[in-house]
Amino acid sequence: MQCFKRDHVVPAMVLLACLAAQAQQWTDVGGRTPTKEEIQAWAISVGPEGKELPPGSGTAKEGGVLFKQMCAGCHGPTGAEPTPGMGGQARLVGGQGTLSTYLPVKTPGSLWPFATTIWDFIRRAMPEYQIVPDPGVSNIDAYSRITGKTMGPRLGPTGESLLSADQIYALTAFILFENDIIKEDAVMNRETLPKVQMPNRNGVFRPAIPTPVWKPGVEWGTRIRPHISPNSKPLPPNSKPVNATP
Amino acid sequence: MNSDRRQFLKRAALAGVALEGARSASAQTAGDTPDLTWGANPNPFWGAASEHIGGTVERSTPLADIYGIITPSELHFSINHENLTPNINAHKHRLLIHGMVDRPLIFTMEELKRLPSVSRVHYIACGGNSYLGLDSRKNPPKTVLESHGKTSCSEWTGVTLSTLLNAVGVQKGGNWLIAESADVKRHAMSIPLAKAMDDALLVYGQNGGPIRPEQGYPLRLLLPGWEGIRNVKWLRRLQVVDQPYFSRYEVGTYTNVMPDGVRLFLFDAAPGSVITYPSGQHHLPGPGLYNITGLAWSGGGAVHKVEISVDSGRTWKNAQLQEPIFRKAHTRFQMAWKWNGQETVIQSRCTDEKGDIQPTVAELTKIWNVTPDYWQTTTNNIHDFNAVQPWRVDREGNIHNAMFQA
């Protein structure tokens, strides 16, 4: 039969092979469509514009009472004096004006460019030493065995926090107030919080972060790399490593 | 950290290892039965190496005691900002992909494993590796474990992230990705979509076995060559968004405060290398022939060249690189060296495929535009500190850290 001539069969096979290859491009990767509720329970990230912030409000005055009860144990009475052994990361207050010195004090008040990060982190991770029961997750790290401290998730299986939205707004307000960024009676809510101007917002972030637009084949890399290029002049061969300060 | 505290912690860590052994038998009955029991951790190195510093549990890889380029899974470094290793039942674990996508999807581990898999050799290094912060002023690292032990290399197995992102259909304007963990702090990081579509993997296998619990079992985001903190462990949520979300660890701890401004989003790591033999606290029994060996890496791609100097930096010779060489992976180098019994400094420097060269600490001082005493006086916690590591060999054959000692 004419149509089974070799000339025709080979292109037809190639065409079929191409179709088969296309079918194997895994456009159908399995999985299932999540329900709205499932997404809502897990989607806890709050971005710099605060679009995701829930209703609720709080002031530094209210936050101060909560802070004393739940936070001062590790962060100190005002957030500026972390308990010895907690490390610098527990310091929440102070350090403005130190970043360009040799002795920078990195705190939310001195370093973080957006107030929304404070709200987001309190909800997802604080307070450290209390738990929401979640039968699905336990911890097997040796640390809790060594210290005997009870550790567990700060968010329950359906996204509920230990703290109410009002409490998180109040604690965020307290940290901002202690950093002299807002007044004690300023009400923090989903409208006001994203508008708070953090001291380090426009000053010192380099390189500036224009949102990169992704295109296939575009290489990533805008940061100033602490490398030397092949064109850098090598140091004289007898140069010594930096002298130590005892 | 004062020495009393250090001693106490070492004892505590050893006690922890013993306790772990005693308790492993009962671990199976607690709560949901895990599908895989990991048992005790008999790692002899971590008794001394695991420390709890300011809310962080640190375990380093004993680089002088491993061979080739693969780090045994149980010796992979781990830094833990009290995120704590969750005991996750893989049968119940889910990955949710949502946000600016056409078709949000939720996956079981079984479904992810049904997809085409790739196995690739990549290293992961902590952004703070080789700079130990304030503590190193009083207690300079003595061994290569202490100085460079926060880098490890594995063969990772999983599915390419681009496969899943292509399937869910990223919408116009979706330029970033939030990757979030199931751990107690819901650790979250912002990842540019460019990286996610390039070489990012969702991995469930490590060195031929299931990924270790402390490395992210059952699922981890792997961003080859990027700072460790972004390789989110215990991954359970990916959200496509329009901009970076400035999470706590990407605006706080993992930033470089440089004299002229703050760098955040450090991303790909600079080229680095270190001689692992002979290295700090090793002893050469006498003059003679020794095989210098070590590891090199770069977040920028393949290691192109490693040079070794055995005469205090006067001359440099190319070391031999062990093949195969993988991109963004540990690369083993070696060179025969005849020690004449005299005091000298030995050191290595890496050049990667882009031509970036690992600087000496003096060169790094110029790059940062600081004075030479900066590294020893600043309260800054420095990331991407990739200075050449000099080891001083004294006349007795003892090896000392000479990073800050002329």
Interface residues (C-beta under 8 A of the other chain):
Chain A: W26 T27 D28 V29 G30 G31 R32 T33 P34 E38 I39 W42 A43 I44 S45 V46 G47 P48 G85 M86 G87 G88 Q89 A90 L99 S100 Y102 L103 P104 V105 K106 P108 L111 W112 P113 F114 T116 T117 D120 F121 R124 A125 E128 P135 G136 V137 S138 N139 I140 D141 A142 Y143 S144 R145 I146 T147 M151 G152 P153 R154 L155 N200 G203 V204 F205 R206 P207 I209 T211 P212 V213 W214 P216 V218 E219 W220 G221 R223 I224 R225 P226 H227 I228 S229 P230 S232 L235 P237 N238 S239 K240 P241 V242 N243 A244 T245
Chain B: R5 A12 A13 A15 G16 V17 L19 E20 R23 A27 A30 G31 D32 W38 N41 S50 H52 I53 G54 G55 T56 V57 N80 H81 E82 L84 T85 P86 N87 I88 N89 K92 L96 I97 H98 G99 R103 P104 L105 I106 F107 T108 E111 R114 L115 P116 R137 P140 T163 L164 N166 A167 N175 W176 I178 E180 A182 D183 V184 K185 R186 A188 P192 L193 A194 K195 M197 D198 P213 E214 R236 R237 Q239 V241 D242 Q243 P244 Y245 F246 S247 R248 V251 G252 T253 T255 V257 M258 P259 D260 G261 V262 R263 L264 F265 L266 F267 D268 A270 P271 G313 R314 T315 T351 G355 D356 I357 Q358 P359 T360 V361 A362 E363 L364 T365 I367 W368 V370 P372 D373 Y374 W375 Q376 T377 T378 T379 N380 N381 D384 N386 P390 A402 M403 F404 Q405 A406
